[in-house]
Amino acid sequence: MSSLRTHDDTWDIATSVGSTAVMVAAARAVETDSPEALISDPYAKLLVANAGTGVWETLLNEALIDKLESVDPEIAAVYHHMRNYQAVRTHFFDAYFAAAVDAGIRQVVILASGLDSRAYRLDWPAGTTVYEIDQPKVLAYKETTLAAHDVTPSVPRRAVAIDLRQDWPTALIGAGFDPAAPTAWLAEGLLMYLPADGQDRLFEQITALSAPGSRIAAETAANHADERRQEMSERFKKVAEQIGLEQTVDVQDLIYHDENRAAVSEWLNGHGWRATAQHSTDEMRRLNRWVNVPMGDDAQAFAEFVTAVRS
């Protein structure tokens, strides 16, 4: 279990779990500017530029990555892997939404949306409404930043400013959500920040709000071996000190490492959904984005991408 998390902790975009959204956006920005990019997110760099997290903005700095190569090539490989993983993950869930709207779904809910820009950048059909749920300060930062650059959503976007540990279903319905309409849900970059019982409760709430034909996609929580996790954390800290990189947060301290966590596809298949799972390592290899990393031989250390349809 995380050593820094509490049942009522909160954050903005520069602290705790909120800061991890900056890392994800930075990786999307790097991918967008790369040759043969898997995704296009023209707003990611805007969202990262003034976030004030320090370490995650450095993902945009190629000179720093080169410096990492000279100090610890394996840690540099982890950074490259992290960038590629985020690109592949974004690509996978972008395709999930494209398939959902092609099937006629016009109600979308992005849970713990962070700096997700899909409401702004994807080609949504007319009649689509995108709901974003996250903590108030996180949503406010994104809205203020994009508005300052005259960026507006491509479809109606409704922000639901609430912690997922609170009564978010009532808040969502209050924002206009229709439980009788099929919905496309997304839980990306979320489950690892919930304890096992919190994950179960989240899926129970989603299921209760999901009309037949609804869809869900989720990134599962990876399970790194304790010894390997500690070793990599110490190496990151050592390298950060050597190159003068301020490490304001260790992501591993924010994650709930819960051995009793349910397998997402199994849970969904047992609760009225038809679910399939794609291992992220297979998807990375399929797209030629796999990078050999120290934990590469441990399948449990990498997430699955689960998609399901409500019966």
Secondary structure, 3 states (H helix, E strand, C coil): CCCCCCCCCCCCCCCHHHHHHHHHHHHHHHHHCCCCCCCCCCCHHHHHHCCCCCCHHHHHCHHHHHHHHHHCHHHHHHHHHHHHHHHHHHHHHHHHHHHHHHCCCCEEEEECCCCCCHHHHCCCCCCCEEEEEECHHHHHHHHHHHHHCCCCCCCCEEEEECCCCCCHHHHHHHCCCCCCCCEEEEECCCHHHCCHHHHHHHHHHHHHCCCCCCEEEEECCCCCCHHHHHHHHHHHHHHHHHHCCCCCCCHHHCCCCCCCCCCHHHHHHCCCEEEEEEEHHHHHHHCCCCCCCCCCCCHHHCCEEEEEEEC
